[in-house]
Amino acid sequence: MYIAGGGGFLNAVIEKTTVENQAFGLAVGANARVTTRGSVYSGNTNIGISAQGGGSAAEVIVDNCVVTNNGTGLYSATQGILRVANSSISGNTTGVLTTGSGIAATFFDNMLQSNTSDGAFNLGLTKN
């Protein structure tokens, strides 16, 4: 599933959805802000959830999701921002990967375990 804004900024919400056995589970591109809640991203050969901005920001809020058995579970590249809470990232080849100026932020309540390489979040957030 690929979501990006065209001429303007796009907001989207994905709830209670399963995306499995694709090349990419959820790929968010430039000019888009997506919240995914209560969803499963599993068995995707490349990436479970990605934020790759390119020309402008791509933001993804991941809340209470399962990201499992993908090539890379969570991926954030240049101008991409992932904010992850209450989620399980396990069984992937790489759990969390960032490149360039990509941000993968955690609220410290996720389960990042049992991946071939867990990787790491590169920013910690607090809940208000």
Secondary structure, 3 states (H helix, E strand, C coil): CEECCCCCCEEEEEECCEEECCCEEEEECCCEEEEEECCEEECCCCEEEEECCCCCCEEEEEECCEEECCCEEEEECCCEEEEEECCEEECCCEEEEECCCCEEEECCCCEEECCCEEECCCEECCCC
